[in-house]
Amino acid sequence: MGMKITVKVRFNTSHEKLEAFGNNMYLAYLMLPEDGESGKVLAMLLSKKLGVPPTRVEFAGKDTRGYFVFEYL
């Protein structure tokens, strides 16, 4: 079991970026609308931000607040 990373997402923004805040928490701005591929896009952004291969970051689902949760393997 790896480290849990929580991401709050703002969809339909004018730019894409990923900001760290708090312990293992990020705020993501995506130009895309929310859909079934959002987890994959966020996993790619997180892997790039963490400097690890995309296979090390897995989408684990959403928490009760609707935030995206990832596991860093």
NULOFI-493493 format. One line per field, with one value per residue (C-alpha): residue in three letters; residue number from 0; x, z, y. Coordinates in nm, 2 decimals, decimal comma. Example, Ala and Ser with C-alpha at 12.3 -4.5 7.8 and 13.67 -1.06 7.14 Angstrom:
// NULOFI-493493
sero <- [ALA;SER]
vexdo <- [0;1]
c1 <- [1,23;1,37]
c3 <- [0,78;0,71]
c2 <- [-0,45;-0,11]
END
This chain:
// NULOFI-493493
sero <- [MET;GLY;MET;LYS;ILE;THR;VAL;LYS;VAL;ARG;PHE;ASN;THR;SER;HIS;GLU;LYS;LEU;GLU;ALA;PHE;GLY;ASN;ASN;MET;TYR;LEU;ALA;TYR;LEU;MET;LEU;PRO;GLU;ASP;GLY;GLU;SER;GLY;LYS;VAL;LEU;ALA;MET;LEU;LEU;SER;LYS;LYS;LEU;GLY;VAL;PRO;PRO;THR;ARG;VAL;GLU;PHE;ALA;GLY;LYS;ASP;THR;ARG;GLY;TYR;PHE;VAL;PHE;GLU;TYR;LEU]
vexdo <- [0;1;2;3;4;5;6;7;8;9;10;11;12;13;14;15;16;17;18;19;20;21;22;23;24;25;26;27;28;29;30;31;32;33;34;35;36;37;38;39;40;41;42;43;44;45;46;47;48;49;50;51;52;53;54;55;56;57;58;59;60;61;62;63;64;65;66;67;68;69;70;71;72]
c1 <- [0,00;0,13;0,09;-0,26;-0,28;-0,60;-0,68;-0,95;-1,04;-1,17;-1,30;-1,35;-1,07;-0,87;-0,54;-0,41;-0,20;-0,14;-0,07;0,03;-0,14;-0,13;0,01;-0,04;-0,31;-0,33;-0,56;-0,59;-0,72;-0,83;-0,94;-1,15;-1,50;-1,54;-1,59;-1,48;-1,13;-1,06;-0,89;-0,64;-0,57;-0,51;-0,29;-0,07;-0,04;0,04;0,31;0,47;0,46;0,60;0,87;0,77;0,65;0,27;0,25;0,34;0,02;-0,32;-0,67;-0,83;-1,17;-1,34;-1,38;-1,70;-1,63;-1,60;-1,22;-1,02;-0,80;-0,48;-0,23;0,14;0,30]
c3 <- [0,00;-0,10;0,00;-0,05;-0,25;-0,25;-0,54;-0,54;-0,91;-1,08;-1,43;-1,74;-1,65;-1,89;-1,80;-1,66;-1,35;-1,03;-0,70;-0,38;-0,05;0,28;0,33;0,02;-0,11;-0,44;-0,63;-1,00;-1,27;-1,58;-1,91;-1,97;-1,83;-1,58;-1,74;-1,71;-1,83;-1,56;-1,33;-1,60;-1,69;-1,32;-1,28;-1,56;-1,42;-1,08;-1,21;-1,40;-1,08;-0,86;-1,12;-1,13;-1,41;-1,47;-1,37;-1,01;-0,97;-0,96;-0,94;-0,63;-0,66;-0,49;-0,13;0,05;-0,04;-0,41;-0,42;-0,64;-0,44;-0,59;-0,45;-0,51;-0,53]
c2 <- [0,00;0,34;0,70;0,86;1,18;1,39;1,63;1,90;1,97;2,28;2,19;2,41;2,65;2,87;2,70;2,37;2,36;2,16;2,34;2,17;2,27;2,09;1,74;1,53;1,76;1,93;2,17;2,10;2,33;2,14;2,29;1,98;1,91;1,63;1,30;0,93;1,02;1,28;1,04;0,94;1,30;1,38;1,08;1,19;1,55;1,41;1,17;1,46;1,69;1,41;1,32;0,95;0,72;0,73;0,36;0,47;0,68;0,51;0,66;0,51;0,69;0,98;1,06;1,17;1,54;1,45;1,50;1,27;1,02;0,86;0,61;0,67;0,33]
END
